[in-house]
Amino acid sequence: MDAGAETRFRPRLPVDLQRTFAGALRWPLGAMRADGVWRTTRTSDGPATVRYRTVGTDVVVQAWGPGAECAIADAATTVGAGDDIAGFDATRHPLVRELHRRAPGLRMLRTGAVLEALVPAVFEQKVQSGQARRAFAALVRRYGEPAPGEPARLLGLRLLPTAEVLTRVPAYAFHPLNVEGKRAATVLRCARRAVWLEAGATLPLTDAYARLQSVRGVGAWTAAEVGARAFGDPDAVSVGDFHLPHTIAWALAGEPRADDERMLELLEPFAGHRGRVVKLVEQAGIRAPRYGPRLRLQDIRAL
């Protein structure tokens, strides 16, 4: 295997790469494997394929492609090596304390790649996650390009289509992907403002979120999904999620059903780190009891 460019560093706090990247990668932009966490991205220098793995307490990063050096320079920030847990008091709830004890290396991801988090989040608005992820993978396979480096070719990794390419995708082309006009239009609006949105990753969080939500079709849920992946926001909570309020209420209060207001009330003692608590609960596999039949998958392609 081509070695690519490489760096090695020891984070100030332990980093568990599997836990840190869990839920953030979308195939075929990335994958978790036994040999590390793989991710493709577009940097200011060009595209890159990146592999992150741990060796003892060190993080070893390899990268391929024109953007390899840039990806390596950003690697420590990406994996949350600068994550600050000051102010996070896990002892405020016995379950949170135990989950934090079990996962000391869970860090908040900060890729800085807004469009790479935003497009799949738009696909996942108000639909089943499996359906959305299949549609997103189909979009990337059709309009994206192979990621650089021989390892990426062997793994089948691809790059998100550039913003320029996305703006040229006709609205009707989303229909065969099982994506209706509303989400398709939102993706196109985001692509047209991609440079401006990407620059939001360098702004204070309040301004970054305001910039995201100024785009029609990007609401609080979608912005929080981006914040948790691209901005490293430890307080990001996906308000408007169908399952999350039930999950948090069941975990923190033993209540099988809740709304957003109740979820935020239960998370309030962890203000500033509410997203961290959500991540701990979700990764523990805690789920509220399910009642009634499961929602049928909707397929709009035959309509």
QUIHU-V959156 format. One record per residue. N is the residue number from 0. RES is the residue in one small letter. PSI is psi as a letter, one per 40 degrees, with the letter a starting at -180 (999 if undefined). D_LAST is the distance of its C-alpha to the last C-alpha in whole Angstrom. Layout:
# QUIHU-V959156
n->N res->RES psi->PSI d_last->D_LAST
n->N res->RES psi->PSI d_last->D_LAST
This chain:
# QUIHU-V959156
n->0 res->m psi->h d_last->46
n->1 res->d psi->h d_last->47
n->2 res->a psi->d d_last->49
n->3 res->g psi->a d_last->47
n->4 res->a psi->i d_last->49
n->5 res->e psi->i d_last->50
n->6 res->t psi->i d_last->51
n->7 res->r psi->h d_last->52
n->8 res->f psi->i d_last->53
n->9 res->r psi->h d_last->54
n->10 res->p psi->i d_last->52
n->11 res->r psi->d d_last->54
n->12 res->l psi->i d_last->52
n->13 res->p psi->i d_last->50
n->14 res->v psi->h d_last->47
n->15 res->d psi->h d_last->45
n->16 res->l psi->d d_last->42
n->17 res->q psi->d d_last->40
n->18 res->r psi->d d_last->40
n->19 res->t psi->d d_last->40
n->20 res->f psi->e d_last->37
n->21 res->a psi->h d_last->35
n->22 res->g psi->e d_last->31
n->23 res->a psi->d d_last->32
n->24 res->l psi->i d_last->31
n->25 res->r psi->h d_last->27
n->26 res->w psi->i d_last->27
n->27 res->p psi->f d_last->28
n->28 res->l psi->e d_last->30
n->29 res->g psi->i d_last->32
n->30 res->a psi->i d_last->33
n->31 res->m psi->h d_last->36
n->32 res->r psi->i d_last->38
n->33 res->a psi->d d_last->41
n->34 res->d psi->e d_last->43
n->35 res->g psi->a d_last->42
n->36 res->v psi->h d_last->39
n->37 res->w psi->i d_last->37
n->38 res->r psi->i d_last->35
n->39 res->t psi->i d_last->34
n->40 res->t psi->i d_last->35
n->41 res->r psi->h d_last->36
n->42 res->t psi->i d_last->39
n->43 res->s psi->e d_last->41
n->44 res->d psi->e d_last->43
n->45 res->g psi->a d_last->40
n->46 res->p psi->i d_last->37
n->47 res->a psi->i d_last->39
n->48 res->t psi->h d_last->38
n->49 res->v psi->h d_last->40
n->50 res->r psi->h d_last->41
n->51 res->y psi->h d_last->43
n->52 res->r psi->i d_last->45
n->53 res->t psi->i d_last->48
n->54 res->v psi->h d_last->52
n->55 res->g psi->b d_last->54
n->56 res->t psi->e d_last->53
n->57 res->d psi->i d_last->52
n->58 res->v psi->h d_last->49
n->59 res->v psi->h d_last->49
n->60 res->v psi->h d_last->46
n->61 res->q psi->i d_last->46
n->62 res->a psi->i d_last->44
n->63 res->w psi->i d_last->43
n->64 res->g psi->i d_last->42
n->65 res->p psi->d d_last->43
n->66 res->g psi->e d_last->42
n->67 res->a psi->d d_last->44
n->68 res->e psi->d d_last->47
n->69 res->c psi->d d_last->45
n->70 res->a psi->d d_last->43
n->71 res->i psi->d d_last->46
n->72 res->a psi->d d_last->48
n->73 res->d psi->e d_last->45
n->74 res->a psi->d d_last->45
n->75 res->a psi->d d_last->47
n->76 res->t psi->d d_last->45
n->77 res->t psi->d d_last->42
n->78 res->v psi->e d_last->43
n->79 res->g psi->f d_last->44
n->80 res->a psi->d d_last->48
n->81 res->g psi->e d_last->48
n->82 res->d psi->h d_last->47
n->83 res->d psi->h d_last->49
n->84 res->i psi->e d_last->49
n->85 res->a psi->h d_last->52
n->86 res->g psi->e d_last->51
n->87 res->f psi->h d_last->49
n->88 res->d psi->g d_last->51
n->89 res->a psi->e d_last->50
n->90 res->t psi->e d_last->52
n->91 res->r psi->e d_last->51
n->92 res->h psi->h d_last->49
n->93 res->p psi->d d_last->50
n->94 res->l psi->d d_last->47
n->95 res->v psi->d d_last->46
n->96 res->r psi->d d_last->49
n->97 res->e psi->d d_last->49
n->98 res->l psi->d d_last->46
n->99 res->h psi->d d_last->47
n->100 res->r psi->d d_last->50
n->101 res->r psi->d d_last->48
n->102 res->a psi->g d_last->46
n->103 res->p psi->e d_last->49
n->104 res->g psi->e d_last->47
n->105 res->l psi->h d_last->44
n->106 res->r psi->i d_last->43
n->107 res->m psi->h d_last->41
n->108 res->l psi->i d_last->39
n->109 res->r psi->g d_last->39
n->110 res->t psi->d d_last->38
n->111 res->g psi->e d_last->38
n->112 res->a psi->g d_last->35
n->113 res->v psi->d d_last->32
n->114 res->l psi->d d_last->29
n->115 res->e psi->d d_last->29
n->116 res->a psi->d d_last->29
n->117 res->l psi->d d_last->27
n->118 res->v psi->d d_last->24
n->119 res->p psi->d d_last->23
n->120 res->a psi->d d_last->24
n->121 res->v psi->d d_last->21
n->122 res->f psi->d d_last->19
n->123 res->e psi->e d_last->20
n->124 res->q psi->h d_last->20
n->125 res->k psi->f d_last->19
n->126 res->v psi->i d_last->17
n->127 res->q psi->h d_last->19
n->128 res->s psi->d d_last->21
n->129 res->g psi->d d_last->20
n->130 res->q psi->d d_last->17
n->131 res->a psi->d d_last->18
n->132 res->r psi->d d_last->21
n->133 res->r psi->d d_last->19
n->134 res->a psi->d d_last->16
n->135 res->f psi->d d_last->20
n->136 res->a psi->d d_last->21
n->137 res->a psi->d d_last->19
n->138 res->l psi->d d_last->20
n->139 res->v psi->d d_last->23
n->140 res->r psi->d d_last->23
n->141 res->r psi->d d_last->22
n->142 res->y psi->e d_last->23
n->143 res->g psi->a d_last->26
n->144 res->e psi->i d_last->30
n->145 res->p psi->h d_last->32
n->146 res->a psi->i d_last->34
n->147 res->p psi->i d_last->38
n->148 res->g psi->i d_last->40
n->149 res->e psi->d d_last->41
n->150 res->p psi->d d_last->40
n->151 res->a psi->d d_last->36
n->152 res->r psi->d d_last->36
n->153 res->l psi->d d_last->37
n->154 res->l psi->e d_last->35
n->155 res->g psi->f d_last->32
n->156 res->l psi->i d_last->32
n->157 res->r psi->i d_last->30
n->158 res->l psi->i d_last->30
n->159 res->l psi->h d_last->28
n->160 res->p psi->i d_last->27
n->161 res->t psi->i d_last->29
n->162 res->a psi->d d_last->28
n->163 res->e psi->d d_last->29
n->164 res->v psi->d d_last->26
n->165 res->l psi->d d_last->24
n->166 res->t psi->e d_last->25
n->167 res->r psi->e d_last->24
n->168 res->v psi->h d_last->20
n->169 res->p psi->i d_last->18
n->170 res->a psi->d d_last->15
n->171 res->y psi->e d_last->13
n->172 res->a psi->e d_last->14
n->173 res->f psi->d d_last->13
n->174 res->h psi->d d_last->9
n->175 res->p psi->e d_last->10
n->176 res->l psi->e d_last->12
n->177 res->n psi->f d_last->10
n->178 res->v psi->h d_last->12
n->179 res->e psi->i d_last->10
n->180 res->g psi->d d_last->13
n->181 res->k psi->d d_last->15
n->182 res->r psi->d d_last->16
n->183 res->a psi->d d_last->16
n->184 res->a psi->d d_last->18
n->185 res->t psi->d d_last->21
n->186 res->v psi->d d_last->21
n->187 res->l psi->d d_last->22
n->188 res->r psi->d d_last->24
n->189 res->c psi->d d_last->26
n->190 res->a psi->d d_last->27
n->191 res->r psi->d d_last->28
n->192 res->r psi->f d_last->31
n->193 res->a psi->d d_last->31
n->194 res->v psi->d d_last->35
n->195 res->w psi->d d_last->36
n->196 res->l psi->d d_last->33
n->197 res->e psi->d d_last->35
n->198 res->a psi->e d_last->39
n->199 res->g psi->d d_last->38
n->200 res->a psi->e d_last->39
n->201 res->t psi->e d_last->42
n->202 res->l psi->i d_last->42
n->203 res->p psi->i d_last->43
n->204 res->l psi->d d_last->41
n->205 res->t psi->d d_last->41
n->206 res->d psi->d d_last->40
n->207 res->a psi->d d_last->38
n->208 res->y psi->d d_last->35
n->209 res->a psi->d d_last->36
n->210 res->r psi->d d_last->35
n->211 res->l psi->d d_last->32
n->212 res->q psi->e d_last->31
n->213 res->s psi->e d_last->31
n->214 res->v psi->h d_last->28
n->215 res->r psi->h d_last->25
n->216 res->g psi->e d_last->23
n->217 res->v psi->h d_last->26
n->218 res->g psi->a d_last->27
n->219 res->a psi->d d_last->30
n->220 res->w psi->d d_last->28
n->221 res->t psi->d d_last->27
n->222 res->a psi->d d_last->30
n->223 res->a psi->d d_last->32
n->224 res->e psi->d d_last->30
n->225 res->v psi->d d_last->31
n->226 res->g psi->d d_last->34
n->227 res->a psi->d d_last->35
n->228 res->r psi->d d_last->34
n->229 res->a psi->d d_last->35
n->230 res->f psi->e d_last->38
n->231 res->g psi->f d_last->40
n->232 res->d psi->h d_last->40
n->233 res->p psi->e d_last->41
n->234 res->d psi->e d_last->40
n->235 res->a psi->h d_last->36
n->236 res->v psi->h d_last->34
n->237 res->s psi->g d_last->31
n->238 res->v psi->h d_last->31
n->239 res->g psi->e d_last->27
n->240 res->d psi->i d_last->27
n->241 res->f psi->d d_last->25
n->242 res->h psi->d d_last->28
n->243 res->l psi->d d_last->31
n->244 res->p psi->d d_last->33
n->245 res->h psi->d d_last->33
n->246 res->t psi->d d_last->34
n->247 res->i psi->d d_last->37
n->248 res->a psi->d d_last->38
n->249 res->w psi->d d_last->38
n->250 res->a psi->d d_last->40
n->251 res->l psi->e d_last->42
n->252 res->a psi->e d_last->43
n->253 res->g psi->f d_last->42
n->254 res->e psi->h d_last->39
n->255 res->p psi->e d_last->36
n->256 res->r psi->i d_last->34
n->257 res->a psi->i d_last->34
n->258 res->d psi->a d_last->33
n->259 res->d psi->d d_last->33
n->260 res->e psi->d d_last->36
n->261 res->r psi->d d_last->38
n->262 res->m psi->d d_last->37
n->263 res->l psi->d d_last->39
n->264 res->e psi->d d_last->42
n->265 res->l psi->d d_last->42
n->266 res->l psi->e d_last->42
n->267 res->e psi->d d_last->44
n->268 res->p psi->e d_last->47
n->269 res->f psi->f d_last->46
n->270 res->a psi->h d_last->45
n->271 res->g psi->d d_last->45
n->272 res->h psi->f d_last->43
n->273 res->r psi->d d_last->41
n->274 res->g psi->d d_last->38
n->275 res->r psi->d d_last->41
n->276 res->v psi->d d_last->41
n->277 res->v psi->d d_last->37
n->278 res->k psi->d d_last->37
n->279 res->l psi->d d_last->40
n->280 res->v psi->d d_last->39
n->281 res->e psi->d d_last->35
n->282 res->q psi->e d_last->37
n->283 res->a psi->e d_last->39
n->284 res->g psi->e d_last->36
n->285 res->i psi->h d_last->37
n->286 res->r psi->h d_last->34
n->287 res->a psi->i d_last->34
n->288 res->p psi->i d_last->34
n->289 res->r psi->h d_last->30
n->290 res->y psi->i d_last->30
n->291 res->g psi->i d_last->27
n->292 res->p psi->i d_last->24
n->293 res->r psi->i d_last->22
n->294 res->l psi->h d_last->19
n->295 res->r psi->i d_last->16
n->296 res->l psi->h d_last->14
n->297 res->q psi->h d_last->11
n->298 res->d psi->h d_last->8
n->299 res->i psi->e d_last->5
n->300 res->r psi->d d_last->6
n->301 res->a psi->e d_last->4
n->302 res->l psi->999 d_last->0
